[in-house]
Each structure stands twice: as structure tokens, then as C-alpha cells.
Amino acid sequence: MPSKDDHKAKAEHDKQFADSLDLSTTPYLDWAITALFYAALHYVEAYFATMKRHSPDHRTRDSAIQRDSRIRNLYNDYNELKNYSINARYYMVSFAASDVTRNLLPRLENIRSRIMPLL
């Protein structure tokens, strides 16, 4: 299983990828959204790795987040990132750069800033 540091590095890698795209012009906004969700996922998994807990799938992870008293308040942000990612990947919903900058980036930053002290 990946370690806390592995998950943290992957979260930062995914965020850096999203940051490397010019959101106002990229034709790959769907990939930026997906990368932001997976950054959030890996921050959450880094936290779970500190307790030797790993989530085998999204449903288990969702439940684990909601049950954990230290991070349950992050579930709405996490779920919003996940839903945007699902809509971008599977339903080909078109989003605007402002959706990312005004809604998703602050949610990811909230997750990152609250999880980092727990690592």
C-alpha cells in the first residue's frame, strides 16, 4: 500500500498538473477538474495512511470520510470535487474556468490545509 508520503506526493503532483494549465484557454478543463479531485483523494488517503487505513474504492472512502470525526467536515468539499469530476469525465458536462477558480480550487485548498496538520 502507498505510504502517507506517497499519497501526499501524488496529491501535489496532481495539483501541479492542474496548475500547469491556463484555465482560461485550455481545451482540457475536464482534466484539470479531474486532477483536482484526485489531488483531494490523495490528501484524504495520506491522512488514512497515517492510521494504516486505505480505501479500496470511492464508496468506501466516502463512508470513511463521513465517519471520521477529524475530517467529516471536509466531506462536502470532497464530494463537490468528486461530482464535478464525474460530470466532466462521464457526462461530458462543459465547465468554465470560473467554476474551477471560484468553486473547486477553494475546496481543494480547504481539504489540503485541514489535512496537512493531521499528517
Secondary structure, DSSP 8 states (H G I E B T S, - for coil): ---HHHHHHHHHHHHHHHHHS-TTT-S-HHHHHHHHHHHHHHHHHHHHHTTT---SSHHHHHHHHHH-TTTGGGHHHHHHHHHHHHHHHHS-----HHHIIIIIHHHHHHHHHHHGGG-
